[in-house]
Amino acid sequence: MSGKVNGDSGLEISHARVLLDAKIGDITFLDNAKHASRLESTHASAAVVPPNTPRAGMTTIEVADPLPAFTAIVQHFQAKAAARPTGIHPRALVDASAVIGAEPSIAGTAVIDENAIIGARCKLGPGVVVGKNCKLGDDVTLHANVVLYDDTVLGDRVSIHANAAIGADGFGYRFQQGRHVKVLQLGNVVIGNDVEIGAGATIDRATFGSTRIGDGTKIDNLVQIGHNCQIGKHNILAGQVGIGGSCTTGSYVMMGGQAGVKDHINIGDRVMLGAKTGVIHDIPAGKGMFLYPAFEERDAARLIACLKRLPQMRRDLLRVLKELGLAEAEEPNSASRAA
């Protein structure tokens, strides 16, 4: 990775910090040239910036993509060596039938149950539970207290953060003779390659087949995915998204925080759901949806504009009704509000 230096190329830098925290002798970064004015208020001596960003009196390094460039600089200052495999901790409970790949790092109090298969270079933190017949690909990382229920399958380079639960029973009940009777959940969860799952996220096992998460999908903290779902490739699901059972999504779907999808919904490729959007009908490919129930972007904008005008529209309506002799002179409770 290389860049163009503007200013003192021999400047000595002691630390890398973000704009607000940077001090004299530090290097910082600016991700977007439209925020160039922020460089004027920082105390940093240098900055990594996009091409053609004004210098604001400091030394700059112009790169095509400042974020990974600055990340590399931070890593250089932190000087973190690549973690070496730690092997299997003596306090880890590994069943004799489990198969462990090369160069493992398995912490104490981790549990690996019967017939589990762990790929090469996997890292399992303290308190991790890998159930019976689970299969993990290579270079999988399970942070503290992750639970994989029986029969869960993970692809290569999957990362699951603390306290996530993969493969718990789906929420299925039948109402019989005055009570809710549990529907047995006999399937599993299959997760593709290069998937990242956030802390506290939950993905339920299928009733019979497999709940699936496609390659490259990124799932934020506290996301719930119901049983039988088929989540496509390279989806982005932000915090507190909830997806009901038996839903499908295409590739490159994005869901904002707290978006909700009812059960048995089909969502096409490259659909974008704004934060808090509620989906109760299928959505074809390429749509941007907002509000509850979900409206297409243009219609949602019109609805919001109308909502802002409702108080004035109400006042105008009351005035017209008064002039027609069809309403009282004052709005209900207006005197108490004035008081």
N, C-alpha and C positions, 0 to 999 in steps of 0.2 A: 504494500500500500504506500503510495507516494503522494506528495502534495506540493503546491507552489508557495514558497515563503515570501511574504511581503513585510519588509522591515529588517530587524536585527536577527540574522540567521545564527549568530553566536550567543544569543540570549540564554542565560542559565535559568532553567526551570526546576523548581523544587517539589512541586506537587500538582495534581490535577483535581480540580473541583468545579462544580456547576456554577453558573453565573452568580447567584446570590451569595454563595459561600466563598467565592474565590478571593484571594488576597494577593498582594504584591509578591511576585515571584512564582505565581501559579499560572497554569494554562487552563482555559475553560473551552466551551464550545457553544456554537449557535447552530441549531438544526435547520433554520429557515431564514433566508435573507430578508424576508419582510419584517423580521423582528430585529433588524440591525441596530435600531436605536437603543436596545437593551445593552449593547456593548459600552455605551457611554456611561452607564451607572455602575459597571463592575470595576473591581479593583485589580482584576487579573492583569498580568503582564503580556499575555498572549492568548490567542483563541484559534480554535479550529473552526472554519467557516465554509459556507458554500461558495462557489465561484462568484466573483464580482461583488462581494460584500464590502461595503465601506469599512476602512480600517479603524476609524474612531480613535486614532492616535496610538494604537497598539500594534504589536507584531501579530500578523495573522498567517495561518496556513490554510490555503484554499484546497479543498478536496471535493470530489463529486458527492460523497455521502459522509457528512460529518459524524453521525452517530457511531458507526462501527470504527471509524478512525479514532475518535475520542475513547471508545471502549478499549481499544488496543493500548492507548497511552495509559489509561487507568490501570490496566493489567500490568503494564511495564512497571509502574511505580509500586504496585502492590507486590510485585515479584512473587506471585504464587506459583510454585512449582507444580507440575502435573502430579496429581495424587497417585501414589503407588498402591497397587492392590494390597489389602490388609489380610486377605485370607478369610477363614471362617473362625469367628470368635469362639472361645471355649464354652461360653454361656449360650451360644445359639443352639436351638433345638432343631436338628436336621434329621428327618427320618432316614433310616438306612436304605430305603428304596428310592429316595430322591437322587436325581442326577444333577451334579453341579459342574458347570463349564469351567473353562480355564480362567485364571486370574480373578477370582471372586473377591468381593469385599462385603462380608456379611457380619453385621454388628451383633453384639450380645443382646439377648432377649428376642431376637428374630426367630420366627418359627416357620419351618418348611415341612409341609405334611407329605403324606404318602404319594409316591409316584409323580411328584412334581419334577419338572425339568427346567433347570435354570441355565440360560445361555452363557456365553463367554463374557467376561468383564462386567458382570452385573454388580450393582451396588444396592444392598438392602440395609436400610437404617434400623435403629433400635425399635423394637415393638412391631416390626413388619410381620404380617401373617400371610403366608402363601398356602392356600388350601390344597386339598387333594386333587391330583391330576392337572394342576395348573401347568401352563407351558409359557416360559418367558424366552423371548429372542435374545440376541446379543446386545450388549451395551444398554441394558435397561437400568433405570435408577428408580428405586422406591424409597421415598423419604420416610421419616419416622411415623410409625403407627398406621401405615397404609395396610388395608385389608383386601386381599384377593380371595373371594369365595371360591369354592371348589369349581374346577373345570374352566376357569378363566384363561384366556389365551392372549398374550401380548406379543406384538411384533418387535422388530429391532428398534433400538434407540427411543424407546418409550420412556417418558419421565412422568412420574406421578408424585404429587406433593403431599405433605403431611395430612393424615387423618382422612384421606379419601377412601371410599368403600366401593369396590367394583364387584358386581355380581350378587348383590343382595336380592332377596325375593322382590319380584314386581308386585305392585299394589293391585291384587286381583281378588275379588270376593263375589259370591253369588248370594242373593237374599233367599233363604229357604226356611220355611216354617218359623218365620218371625225372628230369624237371626242371620248374621252375616257369616257365611261359610267360606273358608279360604280356598282359592283355586291353587292347586299345586303349581309351583314354578320349576319346571324340570329342564329348562334350557341353560344357556350360559352367555357369557360376554366375550366377544372377539374384538380386539383392538389392533388396528393396523400399524404400519411403521411410522416413526417420526411423530407420534402423537404426544402432546403434553396435556396433563390433567391437573387442575389446580387443587389447592388445599380444601378439604371438606367437600369436594364434589362427590356425587353419587351416581352410579350407572347400574340400573337394575338388570338382572338376568331375564332372558326370554321365558315365556311360558313353556314352549317346546323347542324351538330352534335356537337362534342366536341373536342377541342384541349386538349390533355391529357399529364400530366407529371407524371411519375411513382414514386412509393414510394422510398424514400431515395436518389433521384437525387439531386445533388448539382450544382447550376447554378451561375457562377461568375458574376461580374459587367459587364454591357454593352453587354450582350448577347441578340441576337434577335432570337426568335423562331416564324416561320410563321404559318399562319392559317392551321388548319386541321392536324397538326403534332401529332404523337403519339410517345412520348419519353418514353423509357423503364425505368425499375427500376435501381437505383443506378448508373445512368450515372454521369459523371463529365464533365462539359462544362466550359472551361476556358474563360477568358476575351475576348470580341469582337468576339466570335464565332457567325456565322450567319447561320441559317438553313432555307432553303426555304420552301414554303408551301407544305403540304401533304407528308412530309417525315416521315419515321418510323425508330426508333432505337431499338435494342434489349437491353438486360440487360448488365450492367457493361461496357458500351461504354465510351471511354475517348476521348475528343477533345481538342487539344492544342490551345493556344491563336491565334485568327484570322483565325482559320480553317473555311472554307466555304463549304456548301452543297447546291447544286442546288435543285430545287423543284422536288417532286415525286421520291425521292431516298430512297431505303431500305438499312439499315445498320444492319448487324448481331450482335449477342452477342459478347462482349469482343473485339470489334474492337477498335484500337487505331489510332487516326489521329494526326500526328505531327503538330506543330505550322505552320500556314499559308498553310496547305494542302487544295487543292481545289478538291472537289469530284463531278464528273459529271456522274458516273455510280454506280450501286448498288455494295455493298461490302459484301462478305460472312463473316460468323462468324470467329473470331480469327485472322484477318489480321491486320498488322501494316502498315499504309500508310503514305507517305510523298510526298511533292512537289505538283506542279500544272502542268498538271492534276495529280491526285493521282497515285503514283506507290507503289508497295509493297516495303518493307524496303530494301531488297537486291538489287532490280533493281534501287531504288532511290540512294543507295550508289554508284553503278556503274556509274550512270548518273552524280552525283556530281564529282566523280573522273575524268570522261571524261571532264567535264566543266573546271576543273582546268588545264587540259592539252591542252585545245584548243589554247591558244596563241602560245605555242611552236609548236603545230601541224600546225598552220597557217604559222609560219616562215619556217618550214621544207617544206611545200607545195610550198611556193613561191621560196625557193631555188631550189627545183627540177624543177619547171617550168622554172626558169631562165636557169638552165643547159641544158634544152631541147630547149631553145630558144623560149619559149612560153610566157614569161613574161618579164617585164622591170627589170632592175637590182635593183631598189629601190622600196620599198613599197610605195603606194600612201600616199602623205602628210608626208613622213618620214622626209624630209628636214625641214618642218615647225615645226614638233614636236621636232627635234633636236635643232632648234633655240630657 
